[in-house]
Amino acid sequence: MGLLALSDPVGLLSVAGQGGAGSGPRLRRLSRSAVLTYGTVLLVTCWWGPGLLGLFGISLVICTMAMGLFLFLLLTPRLRQ
């Protein structure tokens, strides 16, 4: 669920929509490829993510804490401005 929240699918709809309407074939192909890649990664992460993490001995709690720390460190310089 965190990957879905961070990737902002609603905000990306306009980008994907622009790739198909009135654009050249290269941009349409690129847009289609990006949407399919995003969807595939999201589905694979949802289905096999916890099992793959368990294979390496990583719990979901640790991943949640690491993502929170990463976002904190990413946003801290912006808060100081």
Secondary structure as UniProt FT lines:
FT   HELIX           2..7
FT   HELIX           9..20
FT   HELIX           25..55
FT   TURN            56..57
FT   HELIX           60..80
//
